[in-house]
Structures are given as structure tokens and as C-alpha cells.
Amino acid sequence: VADACVRARMHPTVVRQVFQVAGALLPTLFLILLAFAYFESVVVVTLTMVATGLLGLQIAGFATVVLDVSPSFAGVVMGATLFVASVPQVGSSFLMPYLLAKFHYWSVPFLVCASVNLLATFVFSLCATARRSEQDM
């Protein structure tokens, strides 16, 4: 769908930002709902599956913008980006037990995750561009 939008002459930056924002905000909405689902197991599983499925929209956002910006160095840039992105993932494995011990509710970690996701989406939508890098021309 994203490629069809680009072929239809939509600016690649707009396409990448729209898909990234949709792929981040929709799962964030389901994370917030999940924070208040409590012990309804069918609802929890359904919300988790929908949120995880909607994350796929982000592939047309952050993952392909690297190819737009620098096709020659896309592997190196994506590797560095994923390395930097793994640092908060490691940190969250230490933060999660602390939050659960302090608040005794799963809703707090879900809301923290939703907040971080909203912040990252905001930063991406302000800073991302699909304009080709001068170093790659």
C-alpha cells in the first residue's frame, strides 16, 4: 500500500510518516486499553494480538525510510539503528520488575510503554525525512 502511494506521486516522507504514526499510535491505543482490561483473558489476548498485528504498519515507516535515505549504506544504518533501539529493550527488562514491585499492577508498565511509544512517534514525525542523503548520491 505504501509503495502504491509513492507511485501515485505522494511524497515519500509523507507516506513513511503516515505509516509510522499509524503503526505506532494504533498499537499504543490497544496498549492503553490493555492496561485497563484487568483479568479478562480473552480480551487481553485479543488486544495483544491486534496491537502486535498493527505494528506491521511501521515497516513501511522506519524500516523503509533507511532505504530511501541511503540505499548504499542501508545495512550499516539499519544495523546501527537496531543496536541503539535494543538498549532501551535491555533497560526495560530491569525496569519492569521494579514497576511491578512498586505498583503491583500491570497497567503501569503498559502505560509507561505507551508513553515511550508516543514520544518516539512524535520525534519520528518531526525529524524523519525520506530525502536522499548527499553522501549517497
DSSP file with accessible surface (Angstrom, degrees, kcal/mol):
  #  RESIDUE AA STRUCTURE BP1 BP2  ACC     N-H-->O    O-->H-N    N-H-->O    O-->H-N    TCO  KAPPA ALPHA  PHI   PSI    X-CA   Y-CA   Z-CA
    1    1 A V     >        0   0  135      0, 0.0     4,-2.0     0, 0.0     5,-0.1   0.000 360.0 360.0 360.0 -42.7    0.0    0.0    0.0
    2    2 A A  H  >  +     0   0    8      1,-0.2     4,-2.1     2,-0.2     5,-0.2   0.921 360.0  49.6 -63.5 -41.9    2.8    2.4    0.9
    3    3 A D  H  > S+     0   0   95      1,-0.2     4,-2.8     2,-0.2    -1,-0.2   0.886 108.2  53.7 -65.7 -36.0    4.6    1.8   -2.4
    4    4 A A  H  > S+     0   0   48      1,-0.2     4,-1.6     2,-0.2    -1,-0.2   0.892 107.6  51.4 -63.9 -37.5    1.3    2.3   -4.3
    5    5 A C  H  <>S+     0   0   33     -4,-2.0     5,-2.2     2,-0.2    -2,-0.2   0.906 110.8  47.6 -64.7 -41.4    1.0    5.7   -2.5
    6    6 A V  H ><5S+     0   0   45     -4,-2.1     3,-1.6     1,-0.2    -2,-0.2   0.920 111.0  50.8 -66.6 -41.9    4.6    6.6   -3.6
    7    7 A R  H 3<5S+     0   0  186     -4,-2.8    -1,-0.2     1,-0.3    -2,-0.2   0.807 102.3  61.9 -64.5 -27.2    3.9    5.5   -7.2
    8    8 A A  T 3<5S-     0   0   73     -4,-1.6    -1,-0.3    -5,-0.2    -2,-0.2   0.223 127.1-101.6 -82.9  14.5    0.7    7.7   -7.1
    9    9 A R  T < 5S+     0   0  227     -3,-1.6     2,-0.3     1,-0.3    -3,-0.2   0.652  72.0 148.1  76.4  19.1    3.1   10.7   -6.5
   10   10 A M      < -     0   0   85     -5,-2.2    -1,-0.3     1,-0.1    -2,-0.0  -0.643  61.4 -97.9 -75.2 145.4    2.6   11.1   -2.8
   11   11 A H     >  -     0   0  113     -2,-0.3     4,-2.2     1,-0.1     3,-0.3  -0.426  26.9-132.0 -65.9 132.3    5.8   12.4   -1.3
   12   12 A P  H  > S+     0   0   40      0, 0.0     4,-2.9     0, 0.0     5,-0.2   0.855 105.1  56.8 -56.2 -35.8    7.8    9.5    0.2
   13   13 A T  H  > S+     0   0   18      2,-0.2     4,-2.6     1,-0.2     5,-0.2   0.934 108.1  47.1 -62.2 -42.7    8.4   11.4    3.5
   14   14 A V  H  > S+     0   0   67     -3,-0.3     4,-2.8     2,-0.2     5,-0.2   0.931 113.0  49.1 -64.3 -43.2    4.6   11.8    4.0
   15   15 A V  H  X S+     0   0    1     -4,-2.2     4,-2.4     1,-0.2     5,-0.3   0.943 112.9  46.7 -61.9 -47.6    4.0    8.2    3.2
   16   16 A R  H  X S+     0   0   13     -4,-2.9     4,-2.3     1,-0.2    -1,-0.2   0.912 114.5  47.4 -62.4 -42.4    6.7    7.0    5.6
   17   17 A Q  H  X S+     0   0   46     -4,-2.6     4,-2.8    -5,-0.2     5,-0.3   0.916 111.2  50.6 -67.6 -41.0    5.5    9.3    8.4
   18   18 A V  H  X S+     0   0   82     -4,-2.8     4,-2.7    -5,-0.2     5,-0.2   0.941 114.1  43.9 -62.4 -46.1    1.8    8.3    8.0
   19   19 A F  H  X S+     0   0   34     -4,-2.4     4,-2.7    -5,-0.2    42,-0.2   0.891 114.8  49.4 -68.9 -36.8    2.6    4.6    8.1
   20   20 A Q  H  X S+     0   0   16     -4,-2.3     4,-1.0    -5,-0.3     5,-0.2   0.938 113.6  45.7 -65.5 -45.2    5.0    5.0   11.1
   21   21 A V  H >X S+     0   0   39     -4,-2.8     4,-3.3     2,-0.2     3,-0.6   0.938 115.9  45.8 -65.0 -44.1    2.5    7.1   13.0
   22   22 A A  H 3X S+     0   0   32     -4,-2.7     4,-1.8    -5,-0.3    -2,-0.2   0.923 112.5  51.4 -63.5 -41.7   -0.4    4.7   12.2
   23   23 A G  H 3< S+     0   0    0     -4,-2.7    35,-0.3    -5,-0.2    -1,-0.2   0.638 119.5  36.4 -71.7 -13.4    1.8    1.7   13.1
   24   24 A A  H <X S+     0   0    0     -4,-1.0     4,-1.6    -3,-0.6    -2,-0.2   0.797 117.3  46.3-103.0 -42.8    2.7    3.3   16.4
   25   25 A L  H  X S+     0   0   72     -4,-3.3     4,-2.4    -5,-0.2    -3,-0.2   0.889 109.0  53.4 -73.2 -38.5   -0.4    5.0   17.6
   26   26 A L  H  X S+     0   0   68     -4,-1.8     4,-1.9    -5,-0.4     5,-0.2   0.958 112.6  43.3 -64.3 -48.4   -2.9    2.2   16.9
   27   27 A P  H  > S+     0   0    4      0, 0.0     4,-2.3     0, 0.0    -1,-0.2   0.885 111.6  56.6 -62.3 -32.7   -0.9   -0.3   18.9
   28   28 A T  H  X S+     0   0    3     -4,-1.6     4,-2.3     2,-0.2    -2,-0.2   0.913 104.1  52.8 -62.9 -40.9   -0.4    2.3   21.6
   29   29 A L  H  X S+     0   0   89     -4,-2.4     4,-2.3     1,-0.2    -1,-0.2   0.934 110.5  47.1 -58.3 -44.0   -4.2    2.7   21.8
   30   30 A F  H  X S+     0   0   44     -4,-1.9     4,-2.4     1,-0.2    -1,-0.2   0.833 108.7  55.1 -70.5 -30.2   -4.5   -1.0   22.3
   31   31 A L  H  X S+     0   0   28     -4,-2.3     4,-1.8     2,-0.2    -1,-0.2   0.906 108.1  48.9 -65.0 -40.4   -1.8   -1.0   24.9
   32   32 A I  H  X S+     0   0   61     -4,-2.3     4,-0.7     2,-0.2    -2,-0.2   0.929 112.7  47.1 -65.5 -42.9   -3.7    1.7   26.8
   33   33 A L  H >< S+     0   0   83     -4,-2.3     3,-1.0     1,-0.2    -2,-0.2   0.897 109.6  55.0 -62.8 -38.2   -6.9   -0.5   26.6
   34   34 A L  H >< S+     0   0   14     -4,-2.4     3,-1.3     1,-0.3     4,-0.4   0.848  98.0  63.2 -63.2 -33.7   -4.8   -3.5   27.7
   35   35 A A  H 3< S+     0   0    4     -4,-1.8    -1,-0.3     1,-0.3    -2,-0.2   0.777 112.0  36.6 -62.5 -24.7   -3.7   -1.6   30.8
   36   36 A F  T << S+     0   0  111     -3,-1.0    -1,-0.3    -4,-0.7    -2,-0.2   0.244  90.7  90.7-112.8  12.0   -7.4   -1.5   31.9
   37   37 A A    X   -     0   0   15     -3,-1.3     3,-1.3     1,-0.2     7,-0.1   0.687  64.2-180.0 -79.0 -19.6   -8.5   -4.9   30.7
   38   38 A Y  T 3   -     0   0  139     -4,-0.4    -1,-0.2     1,-0.2     6,-0.1  -0.244  60.0 -13.8  53.6-124.4   -7.6   -6.5   34.0
   39   39 A F  T 3  S+     0   0  194      4,-0.0     2,-1.2     5,-0.0    -1,-0.2   0.123  90.8 120.3-105.4  23.2   -8.2  -10.2   34.2
   40   40 A E    <>  -     0   0  128     -3,-1.3     4,-2.6     1,-0.2     5,-0.2  -0.723  44.5-168.7 -84.0  95.7  -10.5  -10.8   31.2
   41   41 A S  H  > S+     0   0   86     -2,-1.2     4,-2.6     1,-0.2     5,-0.2   0.862  80.9  50.4 -62.2 -38.6   -8.2  -13.3   29.4
   42   42 A V  H  > S+     0   0  108      2,-0.2     4,-2.4     1,-0.2    -1,-0.2   0.932 113.6  46.2 -65.6 -41.4  -10.0  -13.3   26.1
   43   43 A V  H  > S+     0   0   68      2,-0.2     4,-2.9     1,-0.2     5,-0.2   0.924 112.6  50.4 -65.7 -43.5   -9.9   -9.5   25.9
   44   44 A V  H  X S+     0   0   43     -4,-2.6     4,-2.4     2,-0.2    -2,-0.2   0.941 113.0  45.2 -61.5 -46.8   -6.3   -9.4   26.9
   45   45 A V  H  X S+     0   0   80     -4,-2.6     4,-2.5    -5,-0.2    -1,-0.2   0.926 114.3  49.1 -64.9 -42.7   -5.3  -11.9   24.3
   46   46 A T  H  X S+     0   0   71     -4,-2.4     4,-2.6    -5,-0.2     5,-0.2   0.939 112.4  47.0 -62.8 -47.1   -7.4  -10.2   21.6
   47   47 A L  H  X S+     0   0   22     -4,-2.9     4,-2.5     1,-0.2    -1,-0.2   0.903 112.8  50.0 -62.4 -39.6   -6.0   -6.8   22.4
   48   48 A T  H  X S+     0   0   58     -4,-2.4     4,-2.5    -5,-0.2    -1,-0.2   0.919 111.6  48.0 -65.3 -43.2   -2.4   -8.1   22.4
   49   49 A M  H  X S+     0   0  128     -4,-2.5     4,-2.4     2,-0.2    -2,-0.2   0.925 113.7  46.3 -65.1 -42.4   -2.9   -9.8   19.0
   50   50 A V  H  X S+     0   0   57     -4,-2.6     4,-2.4     2,-0.2    -2,-0.2   0.939 113.4  49.0 -66.6 -44.0   -4.4   -6.8   17.4
   51   51 A A  H  X S+     0   0   11     -4,-2.5     4,-0.9    -5,-0.2    -2,-0.2   0.927 113.1  47.3 -61.3 -43.3   -1.7   -4.5   18.8
   52   52 A T  H >< S+     0   0   86     -4,-2.5     3,-0.5     1,-0.2     4,-0.4   0.905 111.6  50.6 -66.4 -40.6    1.0   -6.8   17.6
   53   53 A G  H >< S+     0   0   57     -4,-2.4     3,-1.4     1,-0.2    -1,-0.2   0.899 106.6  54.2 -64.0 -38.9   -0.5   -7.1   14.2
   54   54 A L  H >< S+     0   0   43     -4,-2.4     3,-1.7     1,-0.3     4,-0.3   0.715  90.3  76.0 -70.8 -18.8   -0.8   -3.4   13.8
   55   55 A L  G X< S+     0   0   70     -4,-0.9     3,-1.7    -3,-0.5     4,-0.3   0.771  78.7  75.9 -61.5 -23.1    2.9   -3.0   14.5
   56   56 A G  G X  S+     0   0   44     -3,-1.4     3,-1.3    -4,-0.4     4,-0.5   0.755  79.0  70.7 -61.3 -23.8    3.5   -4.2   11.0
   57   57 A L  G X  S+     0   0   57     -3,-1.7     3,-0.9     1,-0.3    -1,-0.3   0.804  86.5  67.5 -62.3 -26.3    2.4   -0.9    9.6
   58   58 A Q  G X>>S+     0   0   30     -3,-1.7     3,-1.9    -4,-0.3     5,-0.9   0.752  82.3  73.6 -67.9 -22.1    5.7    0.5   11.0
   59   59 A I  G <4>S+     0   0   99     -3,-1.3     5,-0.9    -4,-0.3    -1,-0.2   0.880  95.1  51.6 -60.1 -35.6    7.7   -1.5    8.5
   60   60 A A  G <45S+     0   0   19     -3,-0.9    -1,-0.3    -4,-0.5   -40,-0.2   0.518 117.9  43.6 -77.4  -1.7    6.5    1.0    5.8
   61   61 A G  T <>5S+     0   0    0     -3,-1.9     4,-1.6   -42,-0.2     3,-0.2   0.690 125.5   9.1-103.6 -92.3    7.7    3.7    8.1
   62   62 A F  H  X5S+     0   0   61     -4,-0.8     4,-0.8     1,-0.2    -3,-0.2   0.842 126.2  53.8 -67.9 -34.2   11.0    3.5    9.8
   63   63 A A  H  4<S+     0   0   19     -5,-0.9     4,-0.5     1,-0.2    -1,-0.2   0.888 114.8  37.9 -72.7 -36.2   12.3    0.4    8.1
   64   64 A T  H  ><S+     0   0   31     -5,-0.9     4,-1.6    -3,-0.2     3,-0.3   0.713 101.1  72.1 -89.6 -19.1   11.9    1.6    4.5
   65   65 A V  H  X S+     0   0   17     -4,-1.6     4,-2.5     1,-0.2     5,-0.2   0.849  92.5  60.0 -64.2 -28.0   13.0    5.2    5.2
   66   66 A V  H  X S+     0   0   17     -4,-0.8     4,-2.4     1,-0.2    -1,-0.2   0.913 104.5  48.7 -64.3 -40.0   16.5    3.9    5.6
   67   67 A L  H  4 S+     0   0   97     -4,-0.5    -1,-0.2    -3,-0.3    -2,-0.2   0.845 112.0  49.7 -68.1 -33.2   16.4    2.6    2.0
   68   68 A D  H  < S+     0   0   41     -4,-1.6    -2,-0.2     2,-0.2    -1,-0.2   0.908 115.5  42.1 -68.8 -42.7   15.0    6.0    0.8
   69   69 A V  H  < S+     0   0   43     -4,-2.5    64,-3.0     1,-0.2    67,-0.2   0.915 136.2   1.4 -74.4 -44.8   17.7    8.0    2.5
   70   70 A S    ><  +     0   0   11     -4,-2.4     3,-0.7    -5,-0.2     4,-0.4  -0.576  57.5 173.2-150.0  80.9   20.8    5.9    1.8
   71   71 A P  G >  S+     0   0   61      0, 0.0     3,-0.8     0, 0.0     4,-0.3   0.865  84.2  54.9 -60.4 -33.4   20.4    2.7   -0.3
   72   72 A S  G 3  S+     0   0   86      1,-0.2     3,-0.2    64,-0.1     4,-0.1   0.814 120.5  29.4 -69.8 -30.9   24.1    2.1   -0.4
   73   73 A F  G <> S+     0   0  107     -3,-0.7     4,-2.7    -7,-0.2     5,-0.3   0.126  83.2 116.8-114.9  18.7   24.5    2.2    3.4
   74   74 A A  H <> S+     0   0   11     -3,-0.8     4,-2.9    -4,-0.4     5,-0.3   0.879  75.6  52.1 -59.3 -39.3   21.1    0.9    4.4
   75   75 A G  H  > S+     0   0   63     -4,-0.3     4,-2.3     2,-0.2    -1,-0.2   0.930 113.0  43.4 -63.9 -44.1   22.5   -2.3    6.0
   76   76 A V  H  > S+     0   0  111      2,-0.2     4,-2.5     1,-0.2     5,-0.2   0.934 116.3  47.2 -67.2 -45.5   25.0   -0.4    8.1
   77   77 A V  H  X S+     0   0   58     -4,-2.7     4,-2.7     1,-0.2    -2,-0.2   0.926 113.7  47.5 -64.0 -43.3   22.5    2.3    9.1
   78   78 A M  H  X S+     0   0   42     -4,-2.9     4,-2.8    -5,-0.3     5,-0.2   0.907 111.5  51.7 -66.1 -39.0   19.8   -0.2   10.0
   79   79 A G  H  X S+     0   0   41     -4,-2.3     4,-2.0    -5,-0.3    -2,-0.2   0.933 112.6  44.6 -61.8 -45.0   22.3   -2.3   12.0
   80   80 A A  H  X S+     0   0   57     -4,-2.5     4,-2.4     2,-0.2    -2,-0.2   0.911 113.8  50.9 -65.5 -40.8   23.3    0.8   14.0
   81   81 A T  H  X S+     0   0   63     -4,-2.7     4,-2.4     1,-0.2    -2,-0.2   0.928 111.1  46.9 -63.2 -45.2   19.7    1.8   14.4
   82   82 A L  H  X S+     0   0   93     -4,-2.8     4,-1.2     2,-0.2    -1,-0.2   0.851 110.4  53.9 -68.0 -32.7   18.6   -1.6   15.7
   83   83 A F  H >X S+     0   0  142     -4,-2.0     4,-0.7    -5,-0.2     3,-0.5   0.951 111.0  45.0 -63.1 -48.0   21.6   -1.7   18.1
   84   84 A V  H >< S+     0   0   96     -4,-2.4     3,-0.9     1,-0.2    -2,-0.2   0.899 111.3  54.3 -63.0 -37.7   20.6    1.7   19.6
   85   85 A A  H 3X S+     0   0   47     -4,-2.4     4,-0.8     1,-0.2    -1,-0.2   0.764 100.5  61.0 -68.4 -23.7   17.0    0.5   19.8
   86   86 A S  H <X S+     0   0   37     -4,-1.2     4,-2.1    -3,-0.5    -1,-0.2   0.729  88.1  73.1 -77.1 -19.1   18.0   -2.6   21.7
   87   87 A V  H <X S+     0   0   89     -3,-0.9     4,-2.4    -4,-0.7     5,-0.2   0.956  98.6  44.3 -61.7 -49.4   19.4   -0.6   24.6
   88   88 A P  H  > S+     0   0   84      0, 0.0     4,-2.5     0, 0.0    -1,-0.2   0.853 109.5  58.8 -64.4 -28.6   16.0    0.5   25.9
   89   89 A Q  H  X S+     0   0  131     -4,-0.8     4,-1.0     2,-0.2    -2,-0.2   0.914 108.1  44.4 -64.7 -41.2   14.8   -3.1   25.5
   90   90 A V  H >X S+     0   0   85     -4,-2.1     4,-0.6     1,-0.2     3,-0.6   0.929 113.5  51.3 -66.8 -43.1   17.5   -4.3   27.8
   91   91 A G  H >X S+     0   0   37     -4,-2.4     4,-1.9     1,-0.2     3,-1.1   0.869 103.5  58.9 -62.2 -34.4   16.8   -1.5   30.2
   92   92 A S  H 3X S+     0   0   61     -4,-2.5     4,-2.7     1,-0.3    -1,-0.2   0.817  95.3  62.8 -68.1 -26.8   13.1   -2.3   30.2
   93   93 A S  H << S+     0   0   69     -4,-1.0    -1,-0.3    -3,-0.6    -2,-0.2   0.754 110.3  40.5 -70.1 -19.8   13.8   -5.8   31.5
   94   94 A F  H <X S+     0   0  157     -3,-1.1     4,-0.9    -4,-0.6    -2,-0.2   0.769 115.6  50.7 -90.7 -31.6   15.3   -4.2   34.6
   95   95 A L  H  X S+     0   0   76     -4,-1.9     4,-2.7     1,-0.2     5,-0.2   0.873  99.6  64.6 -73.0 -37.3   12.5   -1.6   34.9
   96   96 A M  H  X S+     0   0   70     -4,-2.7     4,-2.5     1,-0.2     5,-0.2   0.926 102.1  45.9 -58.0 -51.1    9.6   -4.0   34.6
   97   97 A P  H  > S+     0   0   77      0, 0.0     4,-2.4     0, 0.0    -1,-0.2   0.898 113.3  52.3 -61.1 -35.0   10.2   -5.9   37.9
   98   98 A Y  H  X S+     0   0  135     -4,-0.9     4,-2.3     2,-0.2    -2,-0.2   0.939 110.8  45.9 -63.8 -48.2   10.7   -2.6   39.7
   99   99 A L  H  X S+     0   0   17     -4,-2.7     4,-2.7     1,-0.2     5,-0.5   0.903 114.1  48.4 -62.4 -41.3    7.4   -1.2   38.4
  100  100 A L  H  X S+     0   0   41     -4,-2.5     4,-1.8    -5,-0.2    -1,-0.2   0.895 113.0  47.7 -67.3 -38.7    5.5   -4.3   39.2
  101  101 A A  H  < S+     0   0   65     -4,-2.4    -2,-0.2    -5,-0.2    -1,-0.2   0.882 117.4  42.6 -68.4 -36.9    7.0   -4.5   42.8
  102  102 A K  H  < S+     0   0  120     -4,-2.3    -2,-0.2    -5,-0.2    -3,-0.2   0.916 130.5  20.9 -77.2 -43.5    6.3   -0.8   43.4
  103  103 A F  H  < S-     0   0   85     -4,-2.7    -3,-0.2    -5,-0.2    -2,-0.2   0.655  82.2-145.5-104.5 -19.6    2.8   -0.5   42.0
  104  104 A H     <  +     0   0  149     -4,-1.8     2,-0.4    -5,-0.5    -4,-0.1   0.719  66.1 102.9  62.4  21.3    1.5   -4.2   42.0
  105  105 A Y    >   -     0   0  147     -6,-0.4     3,-0.7     1,-0.1    -1,-0.2  -1.000  66.1-147.0-134.5 138.9   -0.4   -3.5   38.7
  106  106 A W  T 3> S+     0   0  151     -2,-0.4     4,-1.7     1,-0.2     5,-0.2   0.680  92.9  76.7 -73.1 -18.7    0.3   -4.5   35.2
  107  107 A S  H 3> S+     0   0   19      1,-0.2     4,-2.4     2,-0.2    -1,-0.2   0.873  86.5  60.2 -63.0 -32.8   -1.4   -1.3   34.0
  108  108 A V  H <> S+     0   0   32     -3,-0.7     4,-2.5     2,-0.2     5,-0.2   0.957 105.5  44.8 -64.0 -50.9    1.6    0.8   35.0
  109  109 A P  H  > S+     0   0    7      0, 0.0     4,-2.6     0, 0.0    -1,-0.2   0.905 113.7  51.6 -60.9 -37.1    4.2   -0.9   32.7
  110  110 A F  H  X S+     0   0   54     -4,-1.7     4,-2.4     1,-0.2    -2,-0.2   0.911 111.4  46.8 -64.3 -40.1    1.7   -0.9   29.8
  111  111 A L  H  X S+     0   0   57     -4,-2.4     4,-2.3     2,-0.2    -1,-0.2   0.874 111.2  51.4 -70.7 -34.8    1.1    2.9   30.3
  112  112 A V  H  X S+     0   0   52     -4,-2.5     4,-2.5     2,-0.2     5,-0.2   0.938 111.4  48.3 -64.1 -44.6    4.9    3.5   30.5
  113  113 A C  H  X S+     0   0   64     -4,-2.6     4,-2.4    -5,-0.2    -2,-0.2   0.920 111.2  50.0 -61.9 -43.0    5.3    1.6   27.3
  114  114 A A  H  X S+     0   0    2     -4,-2.4     4,-2.4     1,-0.2    -1,-0.2   0.906 110.2  51.1 -63.0 -39.4    2.5    3.6   25.6
  115  115 A S  H  X S+     0   0   74     -4,-2.3     4,-2.3     2,-0.2    -2,-0.2   0.919 110.6  47.4 -65.3 -43.3    4.1    6.8   26.8
  116  116 A V  H  X S+     0   0   91     -4,-2.5     4,-2.7     1,-0.2    -1,-0.2   0.907 111.5  52.0 -64.0 -40.5    7.5    5.9   25.4
  117  117 A N  H  X S+     0   0   33     -4,-2.4     4,-2.3    -5,-0.2    -2,-0.2   0.906 109.0  49.8 -63.4 -40.4    5.8    4.9   22.1
  118  118 A L  H  X S+     0   0   78     -4,-2.4     4,-2.3     2,-0.2    -2,-0.2   0.917 111.6  48.9 -64.2 -42.1    4.0    8.2   21.9
  119  119 A L  H  X S+     0   0  112     -4,-2.3     4,-2.5     2,-0.2    -2,-0.2   0.937 112.0  48.1 -63.0 -46.0    7.3   10.1   22.5
  120  120 A A  H  X S+     0   0   55     -4,-2.7     4,-2.6     1,-0.2    -2,-0.2   0.897 111.4  50.8 -63.2 -38.5    9.1    8.1   19.9
  121  121 A T  H  X S+     0   0    6     -4,-2.3     4,-2.7    -5,-0.2    -1,-0.2   0.914 109.9  50.1 -65.1 -41.6    6.3    8.6   17.4
  122  122 A F  H  X S+     0   0  125     -4,-2.3     4,-1.6     2,-0.2    -2,-0.2   0.939 112.5  46.4 -62.2 -46.1    6.3   12.4   18.0
  123  123 A V  H  X S+     0   0   72     -4,-2.5     4,-2.5     1,-0.2     5,-0.3   0.930 113.5  49.0 -64.6 -43.6   10.1   12.6   17.5
  124  124 A F  H  X S+     0   0   39     -4,-2.6     4,-2.7     1,-0.2    -1,-0.2   0.933 109.7  51.1 -61.6 -45.0   10.0   10.4   14.3
  125  125 A S  H  < S+     0   0   39     -4,-2.7    -1,-0.2     1,-0.2    -2,-0.2   0.820 115.7  42.9 -67.1 -26.7    7.2   12.5   12.8
  126  126 A L  H  < S+     0   0  117     -4,-1.6    -1,-0.2    -5,-0.2    -2,-0.2   0.860 126.4  28.4 -81.2 -37.0    9.1   15.7   13.5
  127  127 A C  H  < S+     0   0   97     -4,-2.5    -2,-0.2    -5,-0.2    -3,-0.2   0.674  90.6 104.5-103.1 -21.9   12.6   14.6   12.3
  128  128 A A     <  +     0   0   20     -4,-2.7     2,-0.3    -5,-0.3  -111,-0.1  -0.360  38.5 171.6 -72.0 143.6   12.1   11.8    9.7
  129  129 A T        -     0   0   51      2,-0.1   -60,-0.1    -2,-0.1   -61,-0.1  -0.986  31.7-154.0-144.2 150.5   12.7   12.5    6.1
  130  130 A A        +     0   0   10     -2,-0.3     2,-0.2   -62,-0.1     3,-0.1   0.185  54.8 130.3-106.0  13.8   12.9   10.3    3.0
  131  131 A R        -     0   0  179      1,-0.1    -2,-0.1  -119,-0.0     2,-0.1  -0.484  68.4-104.6 -70.7 134.6   15.1   12.7    1.2
  132  132 A R        -     0   0  108     -2,-0.2   -63,-0.2     1,-0.1   -62,-0.2  -0.345  36.4-113.6 -62.6 134.5   18.2   11.1   -0.3
  133  133 A S    >   -     0   0   29    -64,-3.0     3,-1.1     1,-0.1     4,-0.2  -0.414  12.4-133.9 -69.2 141.3   21.4   11.7    1.6
  134  134 A E  G >  S+     0   0  165      1,-0.3     3,-1.0     2,-0.2    -1,-0.1   0.823 105.6  60.9 -65.4 -29.3   24.0   13.8   -0.3
  135  135 A Q  G 3  S+     0   0  154      1,-0.2    -1,-0.3     0, 0.0   -65,-0.1   0.693 103.7  51.1 -70.4 -17.7   26.7   11.3    0.8
  136  136 A D  G <         0   0   11     -3,-1.1    -1,-0.2   -67,-0.2    -2,-0.2   0.374 360.0 360.0-102.3   3.5   24.9    8.5   -1.1
  137  137 A M    <         0   0  160     -3,-1.0    -3,-0.0    -4,-0.2   -67,-0.0  -0.451 360.0 360.0 -88.7 360.0   24.5   10.3   -4.4
